[in-house]
């Protein structure tokens, strides 16, 4: 996918989630969240960027609540591609990961995610 303004996965409001099925079962070690840089935004700001978000590991589809792997804040003044490292040795192995966006940087109508990556070691 490209990172041209508007070419993103957008959802209404500032709260949303996506469940990602990984290509294989892994022990997750980090996640990377990407948004466009302010310099590419027509207004010079990125209020639609996610702010606070959480990542959960799910063992199977339909699971109500996965295991919290970490809560993070995307820095809208930082690099557009930001990696967040998961802590702890007992994280476990997962085939499904949930990205739960808890807030954005102020856009009243929608939030945009340009790319979300999960890093890990094969189980």
Buried (B, 14 or more C-beta within 10 A) or exposed (E): EEBEBEEBBBBEEBEBEEBBEEEEBBBBBBBEBBBBBBEEBEEEEBBBBBBBBBBBBBEEEEBEEBBEBBEBBBEBEEEBBBBBEBEEEEBBBBBBBBBBBBBBBEBEEBBBBBBBEBBBEEE
